[in-house]
Amino acid sequence: MDALADVLQPYKELVGTVAAVVTTAQMFAGCFICYDIYKQGNTKGTTLMPFLGGVIMSILNLKFGFILGDDKMIQVNFIGLALNILYVLFFYHYTTEKMQVWAQMGIGGAIAAGLIAYTEMEDPALVENRFGTIITAFMFYLIASPLFGLKDIIKNQSTEGMPFPLIFSGTIVTFMWLLYGIILKNKFLVIQNVVAFLLCAVQLSLFVIYPSKPKGKEKAKQNAKKAD
Protein backbone atom coordinates (compact mmCIF):
# COMPACT_ATOMS: atom_id res chain seq x y z
CA MET A 1 0.00 0.00 0.00
CA ASP A 2 2.87 2.37 0.79
CA ALA A 3 4.29 2.03 -2.75
CA LEU A 4 0.90 2.85 -4.29
CA ALA A 5 0.50 5.77 -1.87
CA ASP A 6 3.82 7.20 -3.00
CA VAL A 7 2.79 6.92 -6.66
CA LEU A 8 -0.54 8.67 -5.98
CA GLN A 9 0.87 11.31 -3.62
CA PRO A 10 1.25 14.03 -6.32
CA TYR A 11 -2.49 13.67 -7.03
CA LYS A 12 -3.58 14.07 -3.40
CA GLU A 13 -5.38 17.40 -3.87
CA LEU A 14 -7.05 16.27 -7.10
CA VAL A 15 -8.28 12.98 -5.61
CA GLY A 16 -9.51 14.75 -2.46
CA THR A 17 -11.40 17.35 -4.49
CA VAL A 18 -12.99 14.74 -6.77
CA ALA A 19 -13.98 12.65 -3.72
CA ALA A 20 -15.69 15.68 -2.14
CA VAL A 21 -17.47 16.58 -5.40
CA VAL A 22 -18.79 13.07 -6.09
CA THR A 23 -19.90 12.73 -2.46
CA THR A 24 -21.95 15.91 -2.78
CA ALA A 25 -23.30 14.75 -6.15
CA GLN A 26 -24.32 11.41 -4.64
CA MET A 27 -26.67 13.22 -2.31
CA PHE A 28 -28.72 14.25 -5.35
CA ALA A 29 -29.01 10.63 -6.59
CA GLY A 30 -32.27 10.34 -4.63
CA CYS A 31 -33.83 12.74 -7.16
CA PHE A 32 -33.80 9.95 -9.76
CA ILE A 33 -35.68 7.62 -7.41
CA CYS A 34 -38.17 10.38 -6.60
CA TYR A 35 -38.70 10.97 -10.31
CA ASP A 36 -39.53 7.29 -10.81
CA ILE A 37 -42.01 7.50 -7.93
CA TYR A 38 -43.54 10.60 -9.51
CA LYS A 39 -43.89 8.91 -12.91
CA GLN A 40 -45.71 5.86 -11.55
CA GLY A 41 -47.70 7.89 -9.04
CA ASN A 42 -46.87 5.68 -6.03
CA THR A 43 -43.97 4.15 -4.10
CA LYS A 44 -44.50 0.56 -5.27
CA GLY A 45 -41.15 -1.17 -5.82
CA THR A 46 -39.25 1.31 -3.63
CA THR A 47 -38.62 1.59 0.10
CA LEU A 48 -38.12 4.43 2.55
CA MET A 49 -34.84 2.93 3.80
CA PRO A 50 -32.40 4.77 1.47
CA PHE A 51 -33.92 8.15 2.39
CA LEU A 52 -34.45 7.50 6.10
CA GLY A 53 -30.98 5.97 6.31
CA GLY A 54 -29.64 9.10 4.63
CA VAL A 55 -31.29 11.28 7.28
CA ILE A 56 -29.81 9.21 10.12
CA MET A 57 -26.35 9.08 8.54
CA SER A 58 -26.38 12.83 7.94
CA ILE A 59 -27.31 13.50 11.58
CA LEU A 60 -24.60 11.15 12.87
CA ASN A 61 -21.96 12.55 10.50
CA LEU A 62 -22.96 16.08 11.50
CA LYS A 63 -22.32 15.19 15.13
CA PHE A 64 -19.05 13.52 14.16
CA GLY A 65 -18.09 16.66 12.23
CA PHE A 66 -18.68 18.77 15.35
CA ILE A 67 -16.61 16.31 17.40
CA LEU A 68 -13.75 16.56 14.89
CA GLY A 69 -14.23 20.30 14.38
CA ASP A 70 -14.31 19.69 10.60
CA ASP A 71 -16.20 22.54 8.89
CA LYS A 72 -16.33 20.83 5.47
CA MET A 73 -17.84 17.69 6.97
CA ILE A 74 -20.43 19.80 8.78
CA GLN A 75 -21.36 21.75 5.64
CA VAL A 76 -21.65 18.67 3.41
CA ASN A 77 -23.84 16.84 5.92
CA PHE A 78 -26.11 19.84 6.42
CA ILE A 79 -26.81 19.64 2.68
CA GLY A 80 -27.27 15.85 2.92
CA LEU A 81 -29.68 16.19 5.85
CA ALA A 82 -31.79 18.81 4.08
CA LEU A 83 -32.00 16.76 0.86
CA ASN A 84 -32.86 13.50 2.60
CA ILE A 85 -35.58 15.17 4.67
CA LEU A 86 -37.09 16.38 1.38
CA TYR A 87 -36.83 12.84 -0.05
CA VAL A 88 -38.61 11.41 3.01
CA LEU A 89 -41.39 14.00 2.70
CA PHE A 90 -41.73 13.22 -1.02
CA PHE A 91 -41.94 9.48 -0.30
CA TYR A 92 -44.53 10.10 2.41
CA HIS A 93 -46.67 12.13 0.01
CA TYR A 94 -46.85 9.29 -2.54
CA THR A 95 -46.99 6.24 -0.27
CA THR A 96 -50.26 4.52 0.66
CA GLU A 97 -48.71 3.06 3.82
CA LYS A 98 -48.37 6.26 5.81
CA MET A 99 -48.65 4.60 9.23
CA GLN A 100 -45.75 2.30 8.36
CA VAL A 101 -43.69 5.32 7.32
CA TRP A 102 -44.47 7.04 10.62
CA ALA A 103 -43.36 3.91 12.49
CA GLN A 104 -40.11 3.71 10.52
CA MET A 105 -39.41 7.41 11.11
CA GLY A 106 -40.07 6.94 14.83
CA ILE A 107 -37.59 4.05 15.03
CA GLY A 108 -35.02 5.96 12.98
CA GLY A 109 -35.41 9.05 15.16
CA ALA A 110 -35.00 6.98 18.32
CA ILE A 111 -31.80 5.37 16.97
CA ALA A 112 -30.33 8.75 16.03
CA ALA A 113 -31.31 10.32 19.36
CA GLY A 114 -29.86 7.38 21.31
CA LEU A 115 -26.51 7.55 19.50
CA ILE A 116 -26.28 11.34 19.90
CA ALA A 117 -27.02 10.92 23.61
CA TYR A 118 -24.24 8.31 23.79
CA THR A 119 -21.69 10.82 22.44
CA GLU A 120 -22.62 13.24 25.21
CA MET A 121 -22.03 10.61 27.90
CA GLU A 122 -18.91 8.93 26.46
CA ASP A 123 -15.38 9.79 27.59
CA PRO A 124 -14.17 12.63 25.30
CA ALA A 125 -10.87 10.80 24.86
CA LEU A 126 -12.65 7.72 23.49
CA VAL A 127 -15.70 9.12 21.73
CA GLU A 128 -14.00 9.93 18.42
CA ASN A 129 -12.85 6.37 17.68
CA ARG A 130 -15.87 4.63 19.17
CA PHE A 131 -18.45 6.88 17.53
CA GLY A 132 -16.55 6.63 14.24
CA THR A 133 -16.73 2.83 14.47
CA ILE A 134 -20.48 2.98 15.13
CA ILE A 135 -21.02 5.23 12.11
CA THR A 136 -18.94 2.88 9.94
CA ALA A 137 -20.97 -0.16 11.06
CA PHE A 138 -24.24 1.68 10.34
CA MET A 139 -22.92 2.75 6.93
CA PHE A 140 -22.10 -0.88 6.06
CA TYR A 141 -25.63 -1.86 7.09
CA LEU A 142 -27.20 0.78 4.84
CA ILE A 143 -25.00 -0.10 1.87
CA ALA A 144 -25.68 -3.82 2.27
CA SER A 145 -29.44 -3.44 2.92
CA PRO A 146 -30.49 -4.01 -0.75
CA LEU A 147 -28.78 -7.42 -0.52
CA PHE A 148 -31.18 -8.50 2.24
CA GLY A 149 -33.63 -9.29 -0.55
CA LEU A 150 -31.06 -11.29 -2.54
CA LYS A 151 -33.18 -14.45 -2.32
CA ASP A 152 -36.11 -12.69 -4.02
CA ILE A 153 -33.81 -11.08 -6.59
CA ILE A 154 -32.49 -14.48 -7.64
CA LYS A 155 -35.95 -16.07 -7.49
CA ASN A 156 -37.57 -13.34 -9.62
CA GLN A 157 -34.41 -12.81 -11.70
CA SER A 158 -34.98 -9.08 -11.37
CA THR A 159 -33.31 -6.13 -9.63
CA GLU A 160 -36.62 -4.26 -9.42
CA GLY A 161 -36.73 -2.22 -6.23
CA MET A 162 -32.95 -1.88 -5.89
CA PRO A 163 -31.93 1.83 -5.89
CA PHE A 164 -29.59 1.83 -8.91
CA PRO A 165 -28.70 5.58 -8.75
CA LEU A 166 -27.62 5.28 -5.11
CA ILE A 167 -25.69 2.04 -5.70
CA PHE A 168 -23.93 3.36 -8.82
CA SER A 169 -22.98 6.66 -7.21
CA GLY A 170 -21.99 4.85 -4.01
CA THR A 171 -19.56 2.67 -5.98
CA ILE A 172 -17.84 5.76 -7.40
CA VAL A 173 -17.79 7.60 -4.06
CA THR A 174 -16.33 4.69 -2.07
CA PHE A 175 -13.68 4.08 -4.76
CA MET A 176 -12.55 7.72 -4.65
CA TRP A 177 -12.37 7.73 -0.83
CA LEU A 178 -10.47 4.44 -1.00
CA LEU A 179 -7.86 6.11 -3.20
CA TYR A 180 -7.73 9.08 -0.86
CA GLY A 181 -7.31 6.77 2.14
CA ILE A 182 -4.40 5.03 0.38
CA ILE A 183 -2.75 8.40 -0.32
CA LEU A 184 -3.14 9.42 3.33
CA LYS A 185 -1.93 5.95 4.43
CA ASN A 186 -4.95 5.86 6.73
CA LYS A 187 -5.69 2.17 7.36
CA PHE A 188 -9.07 2.89 8.97
CA LEU A 189 -10.23 4.86 5.92
CA VAL A 190 -8.86 2.20 3.54
CA ILE A 191 -10.53 -0.74 5.31
CA GLN A 192 -13.79 1.17 5.62
CA ASN A 193 -13.95 1.97 1.92
CA VAL A 194 -12.64 -1.41 0.70
CA VAL A 195 -15.61 -3.09 2.41
CA ALA A 196 -18.05 -0.40 1.23
CA PHE A 197 -16.73 -0.54 -2.35
CA LEU A 198 -17.01 -4.34 -2.49
CA LEU A 199 -20.58 -4.23 -1.17
CA CYS A 200 -21.52 -1.65 -3.82
CA ALA A 201 -19.70 -3.58 -6.57
CA VAL A 202 -21.54 -6.81 -5.72
CA GLN A 203 -24.89 -5.01 -5.92
CA LEU A 204 -23.90 -3.26 -9.16
CA SER A 205 -23.02 -6.63 -10.70
CA LEU A 206 -26.60 -7.80 -10.06
CA PHE A 207 -27.84 -5.17 -12.55
CA VAL A 208 -25.58 -6.76 -15.17
CA ILE A 209 -26.93 -10.25 -14.42
CA TYR A 210 -30.62 -9.44 -13.95
CA PRO A 211 -32.94 -6.87 -15.60
CA SER A 212 -34.57 -4.08 -13.60
CA LYS A 213 -38.01 -5.49 -14.38
CA PRO A 214 -39.25 -9.10 -14.08
CA LYS A 215 -39.52 -10.86 -17.43
CA GLY A 216 -43.27 -11.17 -17.07
CA LYS A 217 -43.67 -7.43 -16.67
CA GLU A 218 -41.37 -6.72 -19.63
CA LYS A 219 -43.42 -9.01 -21.87
CA ALA A 220 -46.67 -7.43 -20.68
CA LYS A 221 -45.24 -3.98 -21.39
CA GLN A 222 -44.14 -5.02 -24.88
CA ASN A 223 -47.55 -6.57 -25.61
CA ALA A 224 -49.27 -3.40 -24.46
CA LYS A 225 -47.13 -1.32 -26.85
CA LYS A 226 -47.96 -3.66 -29.72
CA ALA A 227 -51.66 -3.40 -28.91
CA ASP A 228 -51.45 0.40 -29.08
C-alpha positions in Angstrom: 0.0 0.0 0.0 2.9 2.4 0.8 4.3 2.0 -2.7 0.9 2.9 -4.3 0.5 5.8 -1.9 3.8 7.2 -3.0 2.8 6.9 -6.7 -0.5 8.7 -6.0 0.9 11.3 -3.6 1.2 14.0 -6.3 -2.5 13.7 -7.0 -3.6 14.1 -3.4 -5.4 17.4 -3.9 -7.1 16.3 -7.1 -8.3 13.0 -5.6 -9.5 14.8 -2.5 -11.4 17.4 -4.5 -13.0 14.7 -6.8 -14.0 12.6 -3.7 -15.7 15.7 -2.1 -17.5 16.6 -5.4 -18.8 13.1 -6.1 -19.9 12.7 -2.5 -21.9 15.9 -2.8 -23.3 14.8 -6.1 -24.3 11.4 -4.6 -26.7 13.2 -2.3 -28.7 14.2 -5.4 -29.0 10.6 -6.6 -32.3 10.3 -4.6 -33.8 12.7 -7.2 -33.8 10.0 -9.8 -35.7 7.6 -7.4 -38.2 10.4 -6.6 -38.7 11.0 -10.3 -39.5 7.3 -10.8 -42.0 7.5 -7.9 -43.5 10.6 -9.5 -43.9 8.9 -12.9 -45.7 5.9 -11.6 -47.7 7.9 -9.0 -46.9 5.7 -6.0 -44.0 4.2 -4.1 -44.5 0.6 -5.3 -41.2 -1.2 -5.8 -39.2 1.3 -3.6 -38.6 1.6 0.1 -38.1 4.4 2.6 -34.8 2.9 3.8 -32.4 4.8 1.5 -33.9 8.1 2.4 -34.4 7.5 6.1 -31.0 6.0 6.3 -29.6 9.1 4.6 -31.3 11.3 7.3 -29.8 9.2 10.1 -26.3 9.1 8.5 -26.4 12.8 7.9 -27.3 13.5 11.6 -24.6 11.2 12.9 -22.0 12.5 10.5 -23.0 16.1 11.5 -22.3 15.2 15.1 -19.0 13.5 14.2 -18.1 16.7 12.2 -18.7 18.8 15.3 -16.6 16.3 17.4 -13.8 16.6 14.9 -14.2 20.3 14.4 -14.3 19.7 10.6 -16.2 22.5 8.9 -16.3 20.8 5.5 -17.8 17.7 7.0 -20.4 19.8 8.8 -21.4 21.8 5.6 -21.7 18.7 3.4 -23.8 16.8 5.9 -26.1 19.8 6.4 -26.8 19.6 2.7 -27.3 15.9 2.9 -29.7 16.2 5.8 -31.8 18.8 4.1 -32.0 16.8 0.9 -32.9 13.5 2.6 -35.6 15.2 4.7 -37.1 16.4 1.4 -36.8 12.8 0.0 -38.6 11.4 3.0 -41.4 14.0 2.7 -41.7 13.2 -1.0 -41.9 9.5 -0.3 -44.5 10.1 2.4 -46.7 12.1 0.0 -46.9 9.3 -2.5 -47.0 6.2 -0.3 -50.3 4.5 0.7 -48.7 3.1 3.8 -48.4 6.3 5.8 -48.7 4.6 9.2 -45.8 2.3 8.4 -43.7 5.3 7.3 -44.5 7.0 10.6 -43.4 3.9 12.5 -40.1 3.7 10.5 -39.4 7.4 11.1 -40.1 6.9 14.8 -37.6 4.0 15.0 -35.0 6.0 13.0 -35.4 9.0 15.2 -35.0 7.0 18.3 -31.8 5.4 17.0 -30.3 8.7 16.0 -31.3 10.3 19.4 -29.9 7.4 21.3 -26.5 7.5 19.5 -26.3 11.3 19.9 -27.0 10.9 23.6 -24.2 8.3 23.8 -21.7 10.8 22.4 -22.6 13.2 25.2 -22.0 10.6 27.9 -18.9 8.9 26.5 -15.4 9.8 27.6 -14.2 12.6 25.3 -10.9 10.8 24.9 -12.7 7.7 23.5 -15.7 9.1 21.7 -14.0 9.9 18.4 -12.8 6.4 17.7 -15.9 4.6 19.2 -18.5 6.9 17.5 -16.5 6.6 14.2 -16.7 2.8 14.5 -20.5 3.0 15.1 -21.0 5.2 12.1 -18.9 2.9 9.9 -21.0 -0.2 11.1 -24.2 1.7 10.3 -22.9 2.7 6.9 -22.1 -0.9 6.1 -25.6 -1.9 7.1 -27.2 0.8 4.8 -25.0 -0.1 1.9 -25.7 -3.8 2.3 -29.4 -3.4 2.9 -30.5 -4.0 -0.7 -28.8 -7.4 -0.5 -31.2 -8.5 2.2 -33.6 -9.3 -0.6 -31.1 -11.3 -2.5 -33.2 -14.5 -2.3 -36.1 -12.7 -4.0 -33.8 -11.1 -6.6 -32.5 -14.5 -7.6 -36.0 -16.1 -7.5 -37.6 -13.3 -9.6 -34.4 -12.8 -11.7 -35.0 -9.1 -11.4 -33.3 -6.1 -9.6 -36.6 -4.3 -9.4 -36.7 -2.2 -6.2 -32.9 -1.9 -5.9 -31.9 1.8 -5.9 -29.6 1.8 -8.9 -28.7 5.6 -8.8 -27.6 5.3 -5.1 -25.7 2.0 -5.7 -23.9 3.4 -8.8 -23.0 6.7 -7.2 -22.0 4.8 -4.0 -19.6 2.7 -6.0 -17.8 5.8 -7.4 -17.8 7.6 -4.1 -16.3 4.7 -2.1 -13.7 4.1 -4.8 -12.5 7.7 -4.6 -12.4 7.7 -0.8 -10.5 4.4 -1.0 -7.9 6.1 -3.2 -7.7 9.1 -0.9 -7.3 6.8 2.1 -4.4 5.0 0.4 -2.8 8.4 -0.3 -3.1 9.4 3.3 -1.9 5.9 4.4 -5.0 5.9 6.7 -5.7 2.2 7.4 -9.1 2.9 9.0 -10.2 4.9 5.9 -8.9 2.2 3.5 -10.5 -0.7 5.3 -13.8 1.2 5.6 -13.9 2.0 1.9 -12.6 -1.4 0.7 -15.6 -3.1 2.4 -18.1 -0.4 1.2 -16.7 -0.5 -2.4 -17.0 -4.3 -2.5 -20.6 -4.2 -1.2 -21.5 -1.6 -3.8 -19.7 -3.6 -6.6 -21.5 -6.8 -5.7 -24.9 -5.0 -5.9 -23.9 -3.3 -9.2 -23.0 -6.6 -10.7 -26.6 -7.8 -10.1 -27.8 -5.2 -12.5 -25.6 -6.8 -15.2 -26.9 -10.2 -14.4 -30.6 -9.4 -13.9 -32.9 -6.9 -15.6 -34.6 -4.1 -13.6 -38.0 -5.5 -14.4 -39.2 -9.1 -14.1 -39.5 -10.9 -17.4 -43.3 -11.2 -17.1 -43.7 -7.4 -16.7 -41.4 -6.7 -19.6 -43.4 -9.0 -21.9 -46.7 -7.4 -20.7 -45.2 -4.0 -21.4 -44.1 -5.0 -24.9 -47.5 -6.6 -25.6 -49.3 -3.4 -24.5 -47.1 -1.3 -26.8 -48.0 -3.7 -29.7 -51.7 -3.4 -28.9 -51.4 0.4 -29.1 
